[in-house]
């Protein structure tokens, strides 16, 4: 199961305490208390794998290491180790404490989230010409903390959308090494699947139904993943009795969730054409072209159809390099 929305608590480390001690070495008397080490910081790091949020499924509290206390003979405490929270590229981090958001957009992008507490000064640093034997020292400063909501929004070049059981997973498997589950019933795909066609990232978004934007079916859980795709491949089954209605159902849900989705470049695929007659294919293609000129009838059983899709993907890939 893909974990794409979790809430955790993160804490940076506390600074170590300074100490008040005095040098016991003969002829070298005086304050010798070391300062405490700095507490560990908390960082967010972007990684490639979309499954790393699984790590946060059960464990909800994450803490950087505290700084060590200072000791005698001028020895400062060690700094605490930093905490690095790894999240998939495309994750939006919502800091619920201060209501700020930021996003991880690149692999190895690292952002400082919480500063560790400063270590307290030992009495050696309080010495002066007027106070040659200070007994003062400081406690380490507390670290920072935040409640974080980690929301994954997949970043893909092309998103596959459509009603359930229209062949999205089948095509993804044919084009890439993805292993999306395929069967002849609704909601076979219960989580997004990614595949790579050369350098194009393809995302199979689970089937939507009428009312999805209001929570029906798989609801809005996966609609947000469509927001980040650059192009939409909209699948409509040739077996449908009303292909225009099927098309409009998905467009309505996209518009309700976020009107900006309607501005994305879209290609329409009339899928499963091997299940109907040539006359039906011609008629249904004509109906769809009245509302979208980019319509491609395809059969997943025909190599010629798959080659047509690959030709389109190659065109998109080549254009990607020129923009």
C-alpha positions as CSV (number, residue, x, y, z in Angstrom):
1,X,0.0,0.0,0.0
2,X,1.3,3.4,-1.0
3,X,1.5,5.8,2.0
4,X,1.1,9.3,0.6
5,X,-0.2,11.3,3.5
6,X,1.2,11.1,7.1
7,X,1.6,13.3,10.1
8,X,4.6,13.1,12.4
9,X,6.3,15.0,15.2
10,X,9.9,16.1,14.8
11,X,12.3,17.4,17.5
12,X,15.8,18.8,17.1
13,X,18.3,18.1,19.8
14,X,18.8,20.0,23.0
15,X,22.1,21.7,23.6
16,X,24.4,20.2,26.1
17,X,25.0,21.9,29.5
18,X,28.1,23.8,30.3
19,X,29.9,23.0,33.5
20,X,31.7,24.8,36.3
21,X,35.0,23.1,37.2
22,X,38.4,24.3,38.2
23,X,41.8,23.2,37.0
24,X,43.5,21.1,39.6
25,X,46.9,21.1,37.9
26,X,49.5,22.8,40.0
27,X,50.5,26.2,38.7
28,X,47.5,26.3,36.3
29,X,44.7,27.0,38.7
30,X,41.5,28.6,37.3
31,X,38.2,27.8,35.6
32,X,38.3,24.9,33.2
33,X,34.6,24.0,32.6
34,X,33.8,23.1,29.1
35,X,30.8,24.1,27.1
36,X,28.0,21.9,26.0
37,X,27.7,20.6,22.4
38,X,25.1,21.9,20.0
39,X,21.9,19.8,19.6
40,X,21.4,18.0,16.3
41,X,19.5,19.7,13.5
42,X,16.5,18.2,11.6
43,X,16.8,18.0,7.8
44,X,14.4,16.9,5.1
45,X,16.0,15.1,2.1
46,X,14.5,14.2,-1.2
47,X,14.9,10.7,-2.6
48,X,13.7,8.9,-5.7
49,X,11.7,6.1,-4.1
50,X,7.9,6.9,-3.7
51,X,7.6,4.2,-1.0
52,X,9.8,5.7,1.7
53,X,6.9,7.3,3.5
54,X,6.1,3.7,4.7
55,X,8.8,4.4,7.3
56,X,6.4,6.9,8.9
57,X,3.4,4.7,8.9
58,X,3.8,3.4,12.5
59,X,6.6,5.5,14.0
60,X,5.3,9.1,14.6
61,X,8.0,10.7,16.7
62,X,11.5,11.5,15.5
63,X,14.2,13.2,17.5
64,X,17.7,14.4,16.7
65,X,20.5,13.7,19.2
66,X,21.1,16.0,22.1
67,X,24.4,17.7,22.5
68,X,26.7,16.2,25.1
69,X,27.5,18.1,28.3
70,X,30.8,19.9,28.8
71,X,33.3,18.3,31.1
72,X,36.4,19.6,33.0
73,X,39.8,20.4,31.7
74,X,38.5,22.6,29.0
75,X,36.7,19.8,27.1
76,X,33.5,20.8,25.3
77,X,30.7,18.3,24.8
78,X,30.2,16.8,21.4
79,X,27.6,18.1,19.0
80,X,24.5,15.9,18.7
81,X,24.0,14.0,15.4
82,X,21.6,15.5,12.9
83,X,18.4,13.8,12.0
84,X,17.6,13.4,8.3
85,X,14.1,12.6,7.3
86,X,13.9,11.1,3.8
87,X,10.8,11.8,1.7
88,X,10.0,11.1,-2.0
89,X,10.5,13.9,-4.5
90,X,7.1,15.6,-4.9
91,X,6.4,15.7,-1.1
92,X,4.9,18.8,0.3
93,X,5.8,19.4,3.9
94,X,3.2,21.3,5.9
95,X,4.5,22.7,9.1
96,X,1.4,22.7,11.3
97,X,3.1,24.8,14.0
98,X,3.7,27.9,11.9
99,X,1.4,27.1,9.0
100,X,4.2,27.2,6.4
101,X,4.6,24.8,3.5
102,X,7.5,23.9,1.3
103,X,8.1,21.2,-1.3
104,X,10.9,18.7,-2.2
105,X,11.3,19.0,-6.0
106,X,14.6,17.3,-6.7
107,X,16.5,14.2,-5.7
108,X,19.1,15.0,-3.0
109,X,17.5,18.4,-2.3
110,X,18.0,19.0,1.4
111,X,16.3,21.6,3.6
112,X,17.0,22.6,7.2
113,X,13.8,22.2,9.1
114,X,14.6,22.6,12.8
115,X,17.7,24.0,14.4
116,X,19.3,22.2,17.3
117,X,19.6,24.0,20.6
118,X,22.9,25.8,21.4
119,X,25.1,24.4,24.0
120,X,25.5,26.2,27.2
121,X,28.9,27.9,28.1
122,X,31.2,26.4,30.7
123,X,32.7,28.6,33.4
124,X,35.9,28.9,31.5
125,X,34.2,31.3,29.1
126,X,33.0,33.5,32.0
127,X,36.5,34.4,33.2
128,X,37.5,38.0,33.1
129,X,40.0,40.4,34.8
130,X,37.5,41.1,37.5
131,X,36.2,37.6,37.9
132,X,39.1,35.2,37.7
133,X,37.3,32.3,39.4
134,X,33.8,32.3,37.9
135,X,31.3,29.7,39.1
136,X,28.7,30.7,36.4
137,X,27.8,28.3,33.7
138,X,24.8,27.9,31.3
139,X,22.3,25.2,30.7
140,X,21.9,24.1,27.0
141,X,19.1,25.7,25.0
142,X,16.1,23.5,24.1
143,X,15.7,22.3,20.5
144,X,12.8,23.2,18.2
145,X,9.9,21.0,17.4
146,X,7.2,20.8,14.8
147,X,4.2,18.8,13.8
148,X,4.6,17.9,10.1
149,X,2.1,16.7,7.6
150,X,3.9,15.0,4.7
151,X,1.8,14.9,1.6
152,X,3.1,13.1,-1.5
153,X,2.0,14.6,-4.9
154,X,3.6,12.5,-7.6
155,X,5.6,14.4,-10.2
156,X,5.2,12.6,-13.6
157,X,5.4,13.7,-17.2
158,X,2.2,11.9,-18.1
159,X,-0.8,10.8,-16.0
160,X,-3.2,8.1,-17.1
161,X,-6.7,8.9,-16.1
162,X,-10.2,7.5,-16.8
163,X,-13.0,5.4,-15.4
164,X,-12.2,2.1,-13.8
165,X,-11.3,-0.8,-16.1
166,X,-10.4,1.1,-19.2
167,X,-6.9,-0.3,-19.8
168,X,-4.6,2.2,-18.1
169,X,-2.6,-0.5,-16.2
170,X,-2.4,-2.7,-19.3
171,X,-0.8,0.0,-21.4
172,X,1.6,1.0,-18.6
173,X,2.8,-2.6,-18.3
174,X,3.2,-2.8,-22.1
175,X,5.3,0.3,-22.3
176,X,7.4,0.0,-19.2
177,X,8.6,-2.5,-16.6
178,X,5.8,-1.5,-14.3
179,X,3.8,-4.4,-12.7
180,X,0.4,-2.8,-12.3
181,X,-2.2,-5.4,-11.4
182,X,-4.6,-6.1,-14.3
183,X,-8.1,-7.7,-14.0
184,X,-11.5,-7.3,-15.4
185,X,-13.3,-5.5,-12.5
186,X,-13.4,-2.0,-11.0
187,X,-10.6,-0.7,-8.8
188,X,-8.0,-3.2,-9.7
189,X,-5.5,-0.5,-9.2
190,X,-5.7,0.7,-5.6
191,X,-2.6,2.9,-5.6
192,X,-0.7,4.9,-8.2
193,X,1.9,3.0,-10.2
194,X,4.9,4.6,-12.0
195,X,6.7,3.4,-15.1
196,X,9.5,5.0,-17.1
197,X,9.5,5.1,-20.9
198,X,13.0,6.2,-21.6
199,X,13.1,9.4,-19.6
200,X,9.4,10.0,-19.5
201,X,7.7,9.2,-16.1
202,X,4.3,7.7,-16.6
203,X,1.8,7.5,-13.7
204,X,-1.2,5.2,-13.7
205,X,-3.7,7.0,-11.5
206,X,-6.4,4.7,-10.0
207,X,-9.8,4.7,-11.7
208,X,-12.1,7.7,-10.9
209,X,-15.8,7.5,-10.8
210,X,-18.6,10.1,-10.8
211,X,-18.5,11.9,-7.5
212,X,-14.8,11.1,-6.9
213,X,-14.1,14.8,-6.1
214,X,-16.7,14.5,-3.3
215,X,-15.1,11.3,-1.8
216,X,-16.9,8.5,-3.7
217,X,-15.0,5.5,-4.8
218,X,-11.4,6.1,-4.2
219,X,-12.3,9.7,-3.6
220,X,-9.9,12.6,-3.7
221,X,-7.0,10.4,-2.4
222,X,-5.5,10.2,-5.9
223,X,-6.8,13.3,-7.6
224,X,-4.0,15.3,-6.1
225,X,-1.5,13.2,-7.9
226,X,-2.9,14.3,-11.2
227,X,-2.1,17.9,-10.3
228,X,1.6,17.4,-10.8
229,X,1.5,15.6,-14.2
230,X,2.3,17.7,-17.2
231,X,0.1,15.8,-19.7
232,X,-3.0,13.7,-19.3
233,X,-3.7,10.5,-21.3
234,X,-7.5,10.1,-20.9
235,X,-8.7,6.5,-21.5
236,X,-12.3,5.7,-22.6
237,X,-13.4,2.1,-23.2
238,X,-14.8,1.4,-26.7
239,X,-17.2,-0.9,-24.9
240,X,-19.0,2.1,-23.3
241,X,-22.5,2.8,-24.5
242,X,-21.9,6.5,-24.2
243,X,-18.2,7.5,-24.7
244,X,-19.0,11.3,-24.5
245,X,-20.7,10.9,-21.1
246,X,-17.7,8.9,-19.8
247,X,-15.4,11.6,-21.0
248,X,-17.4,14.3,-19.4
249,X,-17.7,12.5,-16.1
250,X,-13.9,12.6,-15.7
251,X,-13.6,16.2,-16.9
252,X,-16.2,17.3,-14.4
253,X,-14.4,15.6,-11.5
254,X,-11.1,17.1,-12.5
255,X,-12.7,20.6,-12.8
256,X,-14.5,20.2,-9.4
257,X,-11.2,19.2,-7.7
258,X,-9.0,21.8,-9.4
259,X,-10.1,23.8,-12.5
260,X,-6.4,24.2,-13.5
261,X,-6.4,20.5,-14.4
262,X,-8.5,21.3,-17.5
263,X,-5.7,23.4,-18.9
264,X,-3.3,20.5,-19.1
265,X,-2.5,19.0,-22.5
266,X,-4.7,16.0,-23.0
267,X,-4.8,13.0,-25.4
268,X,-7.8,10.8,-25.6
269,X,-7.5,7.0,-26.1
270,X,-10.4,5.0,-27.2
271,X,-9.3,1.7,-25.7
272,X,-10.3,-1.9,-26.1
273,X,-11.2,-1.4,-29.8
274,X,-10.7,-5.2,-30.3
275,X,-14.0,-5.7,-28.4
276,X,-16.2,-3.7,-30.8
277,X,-16.9,-3.5,-34.6
278,X,-15.0,-1.2,-37.0
279,X,-18.3,0.7,-37.4
280,X,-18.5,1.4,-33.7
281,X,-14.9,2.4,-33.5
282,X,-15.4,4.9,-36.3
283,X,-18.6,6.3,-34.8
284,X,-17.3,6.6,-31.3
285,X,-14.0,8.2,-32.5
286,X,-16.1,10.8,-34.4
287,X,-18.1,11.6,-31.3
288,X,-15.0,12.1,-29.2
289,X,-13.3,14.3,-31.8
290,X,-16.1,16.8,-31.6
291,X,-14.9,17.6,-28.0
292,X,-11.2,16.8,-28.3
293,X,-9.2,16.6,-31.6
294,X,-6.5,14.4,-30.1
295,X,-8.2,11.0,-30.2
296,X,-6.4,7.7,-30.8
297,X,-8.3,4.4,-31.1
298,X,-6.1,1.5,-29.7
299,X,-6.2,-2.2,-28.9
300,X,-3.8,-3.6,-26.4
301,X,-3.7,-6.8,-28.4
302,X,-2.4,-5.2,-31.5
303,X,1.3,-4.3,-31.9
304,X,0.4,-1.6,-34.3
305,X,-1.6,0.2,-31.6
306,X,1.2,0.0,-29.1
307,X,3.6,1.4,-31.8
308,X,1.2,4.3,-32.3
309,X,1.4,5.1,-28.6
310,X,5.2,4.8,-28.6
311,X,5.4,7.2,-31.6
312,X,3.3,9.7,-29.6
313,X,5.5,9.3,-26.5
314,X,8.7,9.7,-28.6
315,X,7.2,13.0,-30.0
316,X,6.5,14.2,-26.4
317,X,10.0,13.1,-25.3
318,X,11.7,15.0,-28.1
319,X,9.6,18.1,-27.4
320,X,10.6,17.9,-23.8
321,X,14.2,18.5,-24.8
322,X,13.3,21.6,-26.8
323,X,11.3,23.3,-24.1
